[in-house]
C-alpha cells in the first residue's frame, strides 16, 4: 500500500475505531458535552411550574408514589422512591453505554452540588445490565450524586423508550415536568425553578 492510499483509509479507520470499540461512548459523549457547554446545542429544558400541583387537581395516573419504585443503592441497600416524599425529586434515567447520558452528567452533578439536599433529592437511575460498569464510571469521574438501580420493571411515569430521560416530581410525588433526551440542567433558571417548586 502506498502512503497516499494509507492516508485515504485513515479517516475510515479512525471512524471504525471510535464506533466499534469501547472508545465510542467517551468520544461521542465528549463531543456532545462540548456542544452543550458552548450553547450550540440548545436542548429544551422541562418547563417546571412555579408552585407544586395540588394533588386534588392532578390525575392519579401522574402520581409516582402510589406505584412505589423499589431501588437498590450502589452498595446494594434497598430503598423506595416513596421515601423521598416531601422533597422535589430529580429522577434521571441513564446508562454508562449511552453517550448523551454521559454528556449531560457533568451538568447534573454540578446542579446536584448547588441544591439544598433537604429540599431537592437526586435519583440517578442506572439502567445498566451490569451495575459494576455504572459504578466504575461513576467512581472514575468522581461523581458524588446518589446512583440507584431498579429492582423490577419501571412503572409510569418512569418507563421511557428514550435515554437519557428526566422526570421531576413535586413534593407530593406528582410529575411536575418530564424531558426525554440530553439537556444542560446546570443553569440559573433551572435551579431557580427547582427551588420554587420545593417551597
N, C-alpha and C positions, 0 to 999 in steps of 0.2 A: 504494500500500500504506500502511496506517495504521501508526502506531508500535506499536500493540498486536499487529498481525499480524507486524511485523518481530521483535518480542520473542519471539513464539511460534516463529518459524522459526530464531532464533539458536542454540538448543542443537543442532538438527539440522544447521545449517550448520557449527558447531564440530566436531561429531562427524564429519561428512563430511571436513572439513579435516584432522582427525587421521588418519582411516582411509585416505584416498585420496591422501595427499601424502607427501613424504619426512619429514614430522613424525611419522609413525606410530611408527617404531622408537624415536626418542628419548623421545617422550611415554609410550608403553607401558612401555618399559624403566625409565624414571624412576619410574613408579607401582609396578612390580614390585620395583624396588630399595628403594623406601620400605617396602613390605610386608616384605621380607627384613630390613631394618635395624631395624624396630620389633619384629620377632619375631612379627608377626601371621601370617606365612606360615611355617609350621613344616615345611619340606621335610625329609624323612628323608635324612640323610647315609648314604653307603655304609658298611656295617659292615666295618671293616678288622681282620683277625686280628692278635693280639698278636705273632706271630712269622711269618716267611716260611714258606710252604708248601713242604714238601720236594718237589723235582722228581720224586722216585721215586714219590711218592704221588699227585701231581696228574695229571690226564689230559692226554695230549699235545695234544688239541684246545684246551686252555686256554692253551697257551703262545703268546706273541706273537712271540718271536724266531725260531723256525723259519720263520715266514711272511715275515719281513723286510718292513718297511714303508718303502719309499723315499719320501723327502720332499725338498722344497726349502725353503730359508730365505726370509725376506722379500727378501733381496738375491740370490736365485737360486742359492745354493750347494747342491749335492746332499748329503744326509745320509741315514742309515738309522737307524731306531729301535733296531736291534740294537747300535749304538754306545754306547747308554746302559746296557748290561748291567752289573750290579754296583750300580746305583742303584735306588731306588724311583722310579717314573716316574708322574707325574700327567698323564694324557692327557685333554684336554678338546676335544670336537668342537663347533664353534660356527660362526656366520656373522654378518656385520655387519647383515644384514636381520632377524635373529631377536631380538625384544625380550627374551625370557628369557635368552638368551645374553649380551646386552649388560648386563642387570641383574645377573647374577652375577659379571661380570668385576672390579668393584672388590674384591670379597671374595677372588677368586682372586689378584689382583695383590698384595693385602695379605699373603696367606698366602705367596706366592712370595718376597716380600721378607724374610720371617721364617725361611725354611727354609735349611739348610746346602746349598749347591749341590753339594758333594762327595758328599752322600748322597741328595739328592732332586732329580730333574730335572723340569722342567715342559715339556710339549709342548702348546701351544695350536694345535690343528689346524683351520685355517680351511677351510670348505667353500664359500667364496665362489667363484662362477664367474669373477669379476673380482678378481684379487688386489690391484689398486690400491685398490679400495673398502675391503678389510680393512686394508691398510697405512695408508690415510688415517685410518680410525677409530682405529687403534692410536696413531698419531702425535698425533692431535687430543686424545686422552685421556691421553697421556703414559705409557702402559704400557711397561714395560721387559722383561716376560717374553718368552721366545722364541716366535715365531709361525712356523708351518710350513704348507705346502700339500702335499697328497698328489699324487703323480705318476701314480697309477693307481687302480684300484678298491681300496676298503678291505677287507682281509681280516678274518675273525673274529679277535679279539673286538671290533674297532672298527666293524664295519658295523652301523649302527643306523638305524632309521626316525625316531628322536626327536632333536630338538635343543633344548637342549644335552644332550650325553651325556658322561659322565666314566668313564674306566677307570683303575684304579690297578693298576700292575704291581709285583710284589715284585722284589728284586734279581736273581732268576734269570729274570725275564721272565714269571712266572706271573701270571694275573689274581687279584689279592687282593680286589678289590672293583669294583663297577660300579654306576652310577647314571644313570638317564635322567630328564631334567627339571632344572629350576632348583633350586639349593641355595645356602646360605650356608656356604662352606667355611672361612672365616676364624674358626674357633672354637678355643679352647684344647684341647678334646677331640679335634678332628680333627687338629690339629697334633701332639699327643702320639701319636696313632695312627700317623701317618706316620713319626714319629721312631722309634717302637718297631719298625715294620716294617723300617726302614733298618738296624737293629742287626745 
